[in-house]
């Protein structure tokens, strides 16, 4: 199969969807890999490394997009939408529930769109989302710690404090992969940490792991309100696979927070879980709301592209090989977890959560996989 890897053109996005090691695996299986020139430069990967792995380095994006299977990190934007077509399989982070224009383009063009973020493992986890969630969770706390400084726009609080001073209170909304990574980083920095989740089994796991070092609370209106009002840093890491994130923190609650507090919304790819959230960039990451500082960078793991690119290929390569060797229909028939990643095909929305968010009727996966 011909597999294309275009250079990412979304603002401040330096990751690439495939490492040279991943390209070498595909080439060794008899596939042809076309990588757009400079696609890996932001991640510290030169064109020569792809060439040495057996990939062909192409001078234009169009040549990479001409492939049967296109691998990307982030969703197509701008001029990339015109390159979508009905004989193309796109494998990338798509977050369609928060991107109706992209969804419309995929439907109009009839593109087969498989989203990393909704592929499921047998245990129900999200294996292709997990590595970027881990990165985003850890970065959210370091970013928040910076925002709390006077130079970062905050109240001048050192998150972990020093002996004789108050440590900052970090509230993490959502105890999944990203939330757990945020908790780990916040504890490591010496903060006082509270994590909220709707899953009691997950809260028990966190409580056991941290042996009482972290306060765990069942997430409901009352606990969210009390915790956020007392927080110095709030991390929003709520995830409903494929669907828009629920708005857990209203603007009126933010107004009650201490002056100079910070909120980092890593659910922004799915629309964000704070009422005042709006997407920001690495270049201009923050803005003020009611005396607090918000940061809602939609591609937060892009801040560390060398780590993120390697972690992403580690997670996606097995599925990429399956798609390349079997074709998307056969690969999805053989693997129900990979089939859960199918968001759109043949001009129809397939994923139930995406369909609900966009006001469409979902087509059953079996129907979409029919020849």
DRENLUMMAR-910707 format. One record per residue: residue in one letter; y, z negated, x of N, C-alpha, C in turn. Coordinates in steps of 0.05 Angstrom, whole numbers, plus 5000, padded with zeros to 4 digits. Example, Ala and Ser with C-alpha at 12.3 -4.5 7.8 and 13.67 -1.06 7.14 Angstrom:
2
a488648445264491048445246493448445264/s495548585257497948575273500148435258/
END
This chain:
371
x497650005017500050005000502550005017/x504650125008507250125021508849885012/x509549715031510849465025513649465038/x515749415022518449415032519649145034/x521249105055522648845060525648915065/x527248925044530148985048531648745060/x533948795071535748585080537048455056/x537148195056538448055034541448105034/x542648155011545548215010547048004993/x545647814982547047604967548747444986/x551047344977552947204994551646975009/x552146975035551246755053548246725053/x546746935048543846915048542747045074/x541646875092540746975118537646975120/x536246885099533346885100532247175098/x529747205104528347455101525647395088/x524547585073522247525057519547525072/x519647625097517047655112517647615141/x516047455154516247425183514647645197/x515147695223513447885238510447805237/x509847555237507047465235505847555209/x507447525187506447615161506147915160/x508048065172507848355173505348445188/x504748295210502348365226499848335210/x499648125193497348085176496948315156/x499148405144499048625125498248885139/x499448935162498749185177495849175186/x494848945193492048925202490148985179/x491048955154489349015131489749305122/x491249465137491549745131493949815114/x495749625110498149675094500449765112/x502349905100504749995114507049825106/x508349705126510649525121513149655131/x515149675114517749795121519849575119/x521149505141523149295141525849425147/x527849365130530549465135531649355161/x533049515176534149415201535949175197/x535848985215537448745214536648555192/x534448605178533648425156533048145166/x532048115191531347855201533347725219/x535547865225537447765245538447485238/x539047435212540147175204538146945209/x535547015210533446815214532546815243/x534046955260533446955289531147145296/x530647345278528447535283529647815288/x529147925311530148185318528448405307/x529548645304528048875294525648925312/x525948875338523748925357521348765351/x521748525340519448355333517748475311/x519148595291517748725269516248975280/x517549125297516349365308513849285324/x514049075340511748985355509448895338/x510048805313508048725294506748955279/x507849195284506749435271508249535247/x510449395241512049485218513949715226/x514849865207516850075212519549975205/x521449995223524149895218525750135208/x526850105183528250325170531250275171/x532850485174535750455177537250395151/x535950445128537350405103535750235084/x537150105065535849945045534150125026/x535050365021533550535003530750585012/x530350605038527650655049525850415044/x526850175047525249935041524749915011/x526749974994526449964965524650184954/x524050384970522250604961519350524960/x518750284970515950194971514850134943/x512250114941510950034916511249744910/x511249574931511549284929513949204947/x515949094934518349004949518348694950/x518648594974518748304978521648224983/x522648034969525347934973525347624973/x527547514982527847224979529247174952/x531747264950533347224926533247474908/x534147424883534147634863535947874871/x535348114861537048344866539848304854/x541748394869544548374861546048634866/x548248674852550048894858548649164860/x548949304882547749574885544749584884/x543449354888540549344888539449394860/x540949334839540049374812539449674806/x540949844819540550134815537950234829/x536750064846534350144860531850054846/x532149904824529849824808528650074794/x525950074790524650304777522050204764/x520850384748518550294732515950294748/x515850414772513350404788513650214811/x515450024808516049824829515049554821/x513749414839513149124835514948964853/x516448784841518348624856517348334857/x517148224881516147954886518347794900/x519547604886521847464896522447214879/x524347054888525546844870527446994851/x527046954825528547104805530246934788/x529246704778530846514762532146664738/x530546814723531646994703532946834679/x532046594674533246434652536246404655/x537146404680540046374685541346634693/x539846854691540847114700540347334679/x541647324656541047514635541647804643/x543647854660544348124668542048244685/x540948084703538648174719536248224701/x535748044682533548084663533848354648/x536248404639536748654625536248894642/x537048874668536549104686533549144691/x532048924694529248954698527849074674/x528748994650527549104626528249394622/x530749464628531649744624530249924643/x529649824667528349994688525349984686/x524249794671521349764668519949654693/x521449514710520349404735518449174729/x516249164745514448934744515648714762/x516348494750517748274765515948024765/x515147944789513547704793515247504808/x515747274796517547074807516046864822/x516846814847515646604863515646334848/x517846284834518246014823516545944800/x515046144788513346074765510346114771/x509746204795506846214803505745934804/x503345894794502245624792499645604808/x499145364819496645304831494745194810/x492145174816490245064796490944794786/x492344634801493044364792495744354777/x496844594772499244614756501844604773/x501544564799503944554816505044834821/x507344844834508645104839508745154869/x506545274880506245284909508245464923/x509345664910511245844924514045734922/x514545564903517145434901517345184919/x515045054923514944794937516344794964/x515944984982517144965008520244975007/x521345144990524245154987525344914973/x523644794955524544544942524644324962/x522744314980522744115001525244135019/x525844385026528244435043530744355027/x530944445002533344394986533644094981/x531443954976531643664971532743514996/x531743585019532643455043535543525049/x536243775046539043865052540943735032/x540043695007541943594987543043324995/x541443155007542342895015544242905039/x543543075059545343105082547943235074/x547843425055550343545045551943335029/x550543175013551942964998553142755016/x551742685038552842495057555442595069/x555542855075557942975086560242975065/x559543035040561543035019562842765015/x561342555020562342285016564342195037/x564442345060566342275080569142365071/x571142245084573942325077574442615082/x573342715105573742995112572243175092/x570143075080568643235061569743235033/x571843085029573143065003572442814987/x570642644998569742414984571442164991/x570341934984571741684986571541555013/x570241675033570041565059567841365063/x565541405049563341225050561141335068/x560141165086557841225102555341165086/x553741365080551641335061549741095067/x549041065092547240845099548640585105/x551240595107552740355114552140255142/x553140025149552539885174552239585166/x551139425184550839135177553439015168/x553338875146555738755135557338915115/x556339165110557739345090555739435069/x556739545048555139645026553939925032/x551339955029550140225031550840385005/x550840645008551340814985548940814967/x549440844941547240864921546741154914/x544341244920543541524914541841524889/x542541684869540941714845539841994845/x537242014843535842274843534742324815/x535642534802534642604775532442804778/x529942714774527642884777526042804801/x523542734797521842634818519742834828/x520243094824518443304833518643344863/x517943584872517843634901520643604913/x522643734900525343714911526443424909/x526043304887526943024884525642834903/x523042874908521642694926522642734955/x523242984962524343044988527142914991/x528642914970531342794970531042494973/x529142374959528642084961527942014990/x526142165002525342115029527642115048/x529342315046531642345064533642115059/x534142045034536041835028535141565038/x532541515035531441265045531641255076/x531141485088531341505117534141455128/x536141515112538841475120539841195114/x538141035101538840755096540240705069/x540140905051541540865025539840695006/x541140594986539740474963539140704944/x536540724935535640964922534440904895/x535241054875534041044848533141324841/x530641354831529641614822528841594793/x529541794777528841794749527242044743/x525242004726523542224717522342154690/x521542364675520342324649517342264651/x516142314674513342274678512742004689/x511441834674510641564683508641584706/x506641764704504741784727506241854753/x508242034751509742104776511241864786/x512441704768513941474776512141264789/x509641244779507741054791507041144819/x506741404823506141514850508341444869/x510841484860513141434878513341134884/x512940974863513040684867510940584887/x508540694884506440614903507040704931/x508040954933508641054960510840894974/x512940824959515140694972514940384970/x512840284958512239994957514739834950/x516139924929518439774919521039834933/x520939994954523440054969525340224952/x524240374933525740554915525440464887/x527640444872527540374844526740624828/x524740594811523840814794524540744765/x525640944751526440904723525541134706/x524541074682523941284663526541414654/x526641684655529141824649529541854619/x531741734610532641764582535741744583/x536941774560539841774559541041514571/x539841284564540941024572540640994602/x538241054613537841004642539441204659/x539741454649541341644664544241554664/x545241474641548041394640548641154658/x546940944657547340714673547140774703/x545140934710544740994739546941164751/x547741374736549741554746552441414748/x553041244729555641104729555840924754/x553540834765553540654788553140804814/x552741064813551941214837554341294854/x553741304880555641434899554941724903/x552341784902551442064905549242114884/x549542324869547542404849546342674857/x543742684859542342934865540943024839/x541643264830540443384806538143564814/x535643484809533343644817531343674795/x532443704770530743734747529744024745/x527144054739526044324737524144344713/x524644554696522744634676522044924683/x519644974693518945234704519745474686/x521345644696522145884682524445854663/x524945604654527045554634529645454646/x531745454630534245344639534045044642/x535344934662535344644667536844504644/x535944274635537444124615539943994627/x542043974611544543854621544343554617/x543743414638543243124636545742954641/x547643064655550042914662552543044649/x553542934627555943044614558442984630/x560443134625562943104640564142824635/x563842724611564942454605563642244623/x561142274630559842084647560842104676/x561242354685562442394712565142254714/x566642264693569342144692569141834697/x566941714691566541424694565641354722/x564941544739563941484765566141394784/x565441264806567441174825568841414837/x571441374842573041574856571741634883/x571541894889570441974915567441994916/x566041954893563141994891562542294893/x559942354897559142634901556742694883/x556542954874554243044859553343314871/x550743334877549643574888547543674868/x547943914858546144024837544344244849/x541844164856540044364867538344494845/x539044444819537844584797539644814788/x541644884805543645084797542445354793/x540345424807538945684804538045714775/x537445494762536545504734538745414715/x541245444724543445384706544845114712/x543444944727544644684734544044474713/x543944214723543343994704545743814700/x548143884710550643744704552343924687/x553743814668555443974650557544124666/x558644004687560844124702559844304724/x557344354726556244514748556944804746/x557644934768558045224770557145304798/x555945544801554945624827557045634848/x556445534872558245554895556745684918/x558045714940556845854963557045674988/x555545755009555645605034558445615045/x559845835042562545865052564545685038/x564145655012565945484996564245314977/x563045104988560844964973561744764952/x564144664953564844434936567344474920/x567644314900570044304883570244024871/x572543964860573043694849572943694819/x571743474808571643424779572143134775/x574343064760574942784753574842594778/x575842694800575842514824573342504840/x571242654831568742674846568542944859/x566642974877566243234891563543344883/x563543594873561143734865560343944887/x557743984891556744204907554344324893/x554444584888552344714872551644984886/x550844974911550145214926547445324915/x547545574906545245684892542945764911/x543545794936541445854956541545654979/x541445394972541745184992539845215016/x537345285013535545315036536545535055/x538245715046539345925063541045805086/x541745555084543245425106541645395131/x538945395128537145355151535045585150/x535945835154534246065150531846075168/x532045975192529645985210527345825198/x527945585190525945415178525045535151/x526945615135526245705108524645955108/x525346145125523846405126520946355133/x520546195154517746145162516245995140/x517445795128516145645107515545825083/x517346015077516946185054514546375058/x514446505082512146685087509546525087/x509546285098507146125098506046095069/x507946055050507146015022506446265007/x507846485013507446724997505446925007/x504646905032503147115045500447175031/x499046965023496447005010496747154984/x498847094968499347244943500247524949/x501747564970502647834977500248004985/x498447895001496048045008494348124984/x494147934965492647994941493948224925/x496548214922497948424907497748694921/x497848684948497648934963494849054962/x492848894963490148994965488949074938/x489848934916488648984890490549134871/x493149134877495049234857495749004839/x498049014826498948774811497248714787/x496248914773494648854749491948714756/x490548834775487948714783488348434796/x490448414812490948154825491547934805/x493048004785493747804764491447744746/x489747944740487347884724485547694739/x485247724765483547554781484547274786/x487247244783488446984790490446894769/x489546724750491346634729493846504739/x493646364762496046234773498146444782/x497246654794499046874801500147014777/x498447034756499347154731501546994718/x501646734723503746574712506446644724/x506446784746508846874759510047124746/x508547264729509447514717511647444697/x514047524703516347474685517047714668/x516747954678517348194663515648424672/x514948604653513348834660513649044637/x513849294644513949504624516149474604/x518349364613520649334595520449104575/x518648914581518348684564518248424580/x519248204568519147944580516347824575/x515147714595512447604593512447304594/x514047184611514046894614515346754590/x514046564578514946434554517646294558/x517846144580520345994585522746174588/x522346394603524446594607525246714580/x523246794564523746914538525346734520/x524646484519526046284503528946264511/x529346244538532046204548533846444542/x532646684542534246934539534247034510/x532846894492532746984464530947224459/x528847254475526947474472524347354461/x522647534452519947454444518047524467/x516547334477514847384500512447544492/x511747734510509247894506506947744521/x504647714508502447584522501747714549/x500947554567500147654594498047864591/x496047814574493848004571494848284562/x496848274545498048534535499448674558/x500948524574502348634597500448754618/x498148634620496248724641494448954631/x494649024606493049244596493949504609/x492149684615492949944628494850104611/
END
